[in-house]
Amino acid sequence: MPQPYRHLPATKPDIHAPIARHTALGRARIAQMRYFGGYCEQQIAETPDITEHTVQLDWDRMRLKFWRRRYVEAIEQTDDPIDSSDGADEPAPG
């Protein structure tokens, strides 16, 4: 009896890798156009395969990722992120 799927690879291919690579390249292109080129969202959306909504979403995601990374690095670099020397946590007298 012949095996029907013997021509297929034994392991499953990663079908999400090309999509993730395409998305990363698209976001990089948006960042270049927006930050270095000085284009606005409407001008970037005039390029093929990009809608204005996609430009807005990707730009917001990139900004959030950037600031989150900066915040985490700042927290990791400080020895005591919460300074309790100002007495704000102490109860009021009397």
C-alpha positions in Angstrom: 0.0 0.0 0.0 1.6 3.3 -1.0 2.0 6.0 1.6 0.1 9.1 0.5 2.3 11.8 2.3 5.8 10.4 1.8 6.8 13.3 -0.5 6.2 15.8 2.4 9.0 16.7 4.8 9.0 15.0 8.1 9.0 18.3 10.0 6.4 21.0 9.8 7.7 24.2 8.1 7.4 27.4 10.0 4.7 29.1 8.0 4.8 32.2 10.2 8.5 33.1 9.5 7.9 34.7 6.1 5.0 36.7 7.5 7.0 37.9 10.5 9.9 38.8 8.3 7.6 40.7 5.9 6.0 42.6 8.9 9.4 43.5 10.3 10.6 44.8 7.0 7.4 46.8 6.6 7.7 48.3 10.0 11.4 49.2 9.3 10.4 50.9 6.1 7.7 52.9 7.9 10.2 53.9 10.6 12.7 55.0 7.9 10.1 57.0 6.0 8.6 58.6 9.1 11.7 59.3 11.2 14.4 59.8 8.7 12.4 60.9 5.7 10.0 63.2 7.5 7.0 61.8 5.8 3.6 62.0 7.4 1.2 59.0 7.7 -0.8 60.0 4.6 2.3 60.2 2.5 3.6 56.8 3.7 0.1 55.3 3.0 0.4 56.3 -0.7 3.1 53.6 -1.2 1.8 50.3 -2.5 0.5 47.7 0.0 0.3 50.0 2.9 -2.9 51.6 4.2 -3.0 54.6 6.5 -4.5 52.5 9.3 -1.5 50.0 9.0 0.9 53.0 9.2 -0.8 54.3 12.3 -0.8 50.9 14.0 2.7 50.0 13.2 4.0 53.4 14.2 2.2 53.2 17.6 3.6 49.6 18.1 7.1 50.7 17.3 6.9 53.7 19.6 5.5 51.6 22.5 8.2 49.0 22.0 10.9 51.7 22.0 9.6 53.4 25.2 9.0 50.1 27.0 12.6 49.1 26.2 13.9 52.4 27.4 11.8 52.2 30.6 13.0 48.7 31.4 16.6 49.6 30.8 16.2 52.7 33.1 14.7 50.5 35.8 17.4 47.9 35.5 20.2 50.5 35.7 18.9 52.1 39.0 19.8 50.5 42.3 16.7 51.6 44.1 13.8 52.4 41.7 11.6 53.5 44.6 13.1 56.1 46.8 11.4 55.9 50.2 13.4 58.7 51.8 10.8 61.4 51.1 8.5 60.0 53.8 5.5 59.7 51.4 4.7 56.2 52.7 4.8 57.2 56.4 1.5 58.0 58.2 0.6 61.6 58.9 1.5 62.7 62.5 -1.3 63.2 65.0 
